C-alpha cells in the first residue's frame, strides 16, 4: 500500500504533469478524457488519485506479490522488476487503453506510453524491496514486529473498501475471461506449492493469464501509438 501511494499516486501524478507540460501552452485548459483540465493540478485531485488509485492498486499488488513471491526466488535480485514487468504485461491494457486519446493528444504518444509503463516496473521494484524488509521485521519478536503486524491488520479494512471501488471503475476488465483465468491460475499455483507438485505446473498456471493479458496489452499498442 505504501508503494501504491508513492508510485501509483504521487509518481502517477508527476507523470500526468509531465504529459501535460509536453502538450504545450496551447492545450492548457483543454479537458482530458476524464474531464480534468490540462494544467489544473489541485490538492483534491492529487489526494483522490493517491488514495483511491494508489491505495487500492497498492493493496491488490501487494497481496498478489505475496502470493507469487515464492515463484520469483530464482530471479533474485531482479525479482521486483520481473514482477513489475509481469503486471505490465497482464494488466497494462487497463492503463494503456487504446480508446484513451489522451496518449496521442497530449505530448508524444511513445513517451506517454513509456512513462506509464515505467510506473509498473517502479511499483514491482518498490513492493519487492519493502516486502523483504517488512518480512524481516515481522519475523522478529520485539515491539517493531508487533507494530508491523498490527498496522498490517488495521490497514486491511479501508484497503478492501478502496480496492472494491478501484476494481469496479477499472476499464477494460468487462470481459470475465481474464479475471477467471487469473483466479484459476493463482489457485492452481498455490495448490501446486502446497502439495509440492512439480514446479512446471505452477509456472504454467501463472503463465496462462500473463499470456492472455500480454496479448491484449501488446495488441492495443499500435492503435495507442499511431491511432490505427
N, C-alpha and C positions, 0 to 999 in steps of 0.2 A: 504494500500500500504506500509506503514511503517512496519507493521507486516510481510508482504510478503517478503520485502527486508531482514529483520533481520532473520526470520525463514527459508523461502524458499531459500534465497540467502546465507547468512553468516552461519547459523547453518547447512544448507544443505551441504555447502562446508566442514564444520567441520566433518559432518557425513561421507562424502566421504573420508576424510583424515583418519579418524579412521578405516574405512573399508580397506583402502589401507595399513595402518600400521599393521592390523591383518593378512594381506596376507603374511607378512614376506618379508625379503630381496630377496628371490629367485624370487619373482614376480615383483620386481621393474623394470620398463621399459616395462612390458607387457601391451599391449593395451587393453583397456576396449571395451565394445560392441559399444560405440560411437566414438571410435578411439583415445581416450586420453590415454597417457602412465601413468601407476601407479607411483605415487611419484612425478609427474611433476605438481606442483602447480604454475600456472602462474597468473600474475595480469590480463591478458586479459581474461583468463578462469573464474576467480573469478568474474570479472566485468560483463562478459556476463551472468553468472549464476544469479548474483544478480539482474541485470536489467531485463533480458528477462524472467527468471523464477520467480524471486521474485516479480518484479513489476506487471507482468501480472497476476499471480495467486493471488497476494495480492489484486489487483483491483477486480477480479472476486469474491474472497472470501469475500471481504468487502461489495460489493453490495448485494451478496447473504445473508450475515448476517443481513444487514439492512432490508431485506425482511422477514426473518424468525424470527427476534428478538422478535416480539410480541408473537410468539408461544413458546418461550423459557422462558417466565416470570415465569412459575411455577417451573422451575428448578434452579432458583437462590438460592445460589450464584455459583452453578456449571454449569451455562448455557453455559459458554465458553467451558468447557471440553466436554459438551454434543454436542455442535456444532462441535467441532473438531472430536469427535467420529462419528458423522453423516457424515462428509466429508470423513473420512477414510472409512466408510462402503460403501458410494455411489460412490466415485471416487478413492478409494485406488488402484483398479486394474490398473489405468493409470500409477502409480508409481511402485507398487508391481507387475510387469509384469512377468508372468511365463516364457516368452520367453527370458527374460534377464538373461543370465547365470552368469552375474557378481555377483549376490546374492550368488551363490554357489561356484564360482571360487575364490573369494577374501574373506578370513576370514570365520567366522561362518554364515551360512545362517540364523539361528534363530536370531542371534544378529543383522545382517544387516536388516532383516525384522522389528525387534523391533525398531531399531533406526529410520528408515524411517517412521514407523507408528507413532512414538512419535512426529515427526515433525507436523503431522496433529493435534495432541492434543495441541501442543505448539502454533500452529497457531490459533486454536479456542480460547484458553485462552487469547492470546495476542490481538486478534481482539475484543473480548468482553470487555476486560479491557480498551482498547483505545477508543472504541465506546462510552462507558459510560462517559468517561471523556471529549471527544471532544463534545459529545452531550450537556453536562452541560455547556461547554464554549460557544458553538454555540447558546445556548438558551438565553445568556445574550445580553446586548445592548451596550457593550463597544467596545473598539478597538480590544481586543482579539477575540471577537465574529466575528467581520467583517473580521479580518485577517484569521481566520479559514475558513470562508465561501469562501473568495477569493481564498485561496490556494487550497481548495477542487475543485472549478470550474476550476482553471488553471491546476490542475493535471489530469483532465478528458481526455483532448485531447491526450497527449502522452500515457496515460494509455490505452485508447481504441486501439491505434495503436499496442502497445505491446501485448495487450490481443488477438487481431486477429492473430498475429504471433504465440502466445503460443497455442491457440486453434487449429490452423492448423497443429501444429507439435506434439500435444499430441498423443501418441499411444493408441490403444485400443478403440478409440471413432469412428471407422469407421461404426459401427453398429448404425443406426439412431434411434433405439428404445429407448434407454436411454435418449438421448437429447430431443426427442419428449415427452416422458413421464415426464421428468423433467420439461420441459417448461409448459406442461399442468398442472402439479401438482402445480407449483408456481402460475400460473394464477388462478386456482381454489381456492387455499388458500387465495390469495389476494382478490378475489371476495367475498369469504365467510366472510372475516373480514370486507370488505367494506359494505356489505349488512347485516351484523350481523346475518349470518346464524348459525345454530348450530355448535359449535366448533368441534365435531367429523368429520364433513365434511372437514374442513381444515386440521386436523391431518391426516385423511385418504389420502388426496391428497398429502401431504408431505411424507407420509409413502410409497406410491407406488414406486416412483423412488428409495427411500432409500433401499427398499427390493430387487429391481432388481439389483441395484449396489452392494449390500452386497452379493448377490448370486454369482456375478461374482468375487468379491474380495475374498470371502472365498473359492470359487471353485478353484481358482488358487493357494492357499497356499500350498497344498500338493506337487504340482509339483515344486513350488518355493523353498520349503524347502528340498525336497528329490530328485527332478529330475524325479519323476514319477507322 
